[in-house]
Amino acid sequence: MSTETSTSTIAPLAISNIVTVGDFAITGKSCGTSLPSGNSCTITVNFTPTATGVRTGFLTVFDNAVGGAQNATLNGVGR
C-alpha cells in the first residue's frame, strides 16, 4: 500500500494517471484527479509473481508536482 500526500499550500495536486510496472497491479485507490493540499489518498497494489525469485516493479503517480512523476519501487518474492 502506498500513500500519496499533497503538501502544497497553494493548489491541489493534479493526478493524471497512476500505473504499475512488473508483477504488480493496482487493486484499489482512493485518489481522484485532484488531491487538495494536506490531504492524502491510498493506493493498494497486489503482487502476482510470474516467476520465482525476487521480483521488482514500480508504482508511478503522474502529477503536476515539482520534479515530475512520483515513483515507488515495489519488491516481492515469487515462490
Buried (B, 14 or more C-beta within 10 A) or exposed (E): EBEBEBEBEEEBBEBEEBEBEBBBEBEEBEBEEBBEEEBEBEBEBEBEBEEEEEBEBBBBBBBEBEEEBBEBEBEBEEE
